[in-house]
Amino acid sequence: MFSLLTDSSAWAAFLTLAVIEIVLGVDNLVFLAVMVARLPPEQQRLARQIGLLAAMLGRVVGSVELSERFLWDLRRTAQELVVENHAVRLKELSREHGLGLSIE
């Protein structure tokens, strides 16, 4: 166990992993900032908090099974929010203009 502390390849692997995690973390923050900027100002703070919470929980969840269940719930919630906030209105608009719309 203690031999890992003096092994240069272990330190190189650790530093590589740390750099990758930092790059991916910054990537997540940039993506979140771009997506939140598209929302109305009154919704931006809540969306930013939810996005950061989801990113942190994604790191904290320990097992593969828990991660899969969490991601399934997150995807299901996102799907329901899209349908609730956008798809229903889009369907109404299409009917007003004589168009058919099927949402699966």
Stockholm file with secondary structure:
# STOCKHOLM 1.0

chainA/1-104         MFSLLTDSSAWAAFLTLAVIEIVLGVDNLVFLAVMVARLPPEQQRLARQIGLLAAMLGRVVGSVELSERFLWDLRRTAQELVVENHAVRLKELSREHGLGLSIE
#=GR chainA/1-104 SS CTHHHHCHHHHHHHHHHHHHHHHHHHHHHHHHHHHHHTSCHHHHHHHHHHHHHHHHHHHHCCSHHHHHHHHHHHHHHHHHHHIIIIIHHHHHHHHHTTCCCCCC
#=GC SS_cons         CTHHHHCHHHHHHHHHHHHHHHHHHHHHHHHHHHHHHTSCHHHHHHHHHHHHHHHHHHHHCCSHHHHHHHHHHHHHHHHHHHIIIIIHHHHHHHHHTTCCCCCC
//
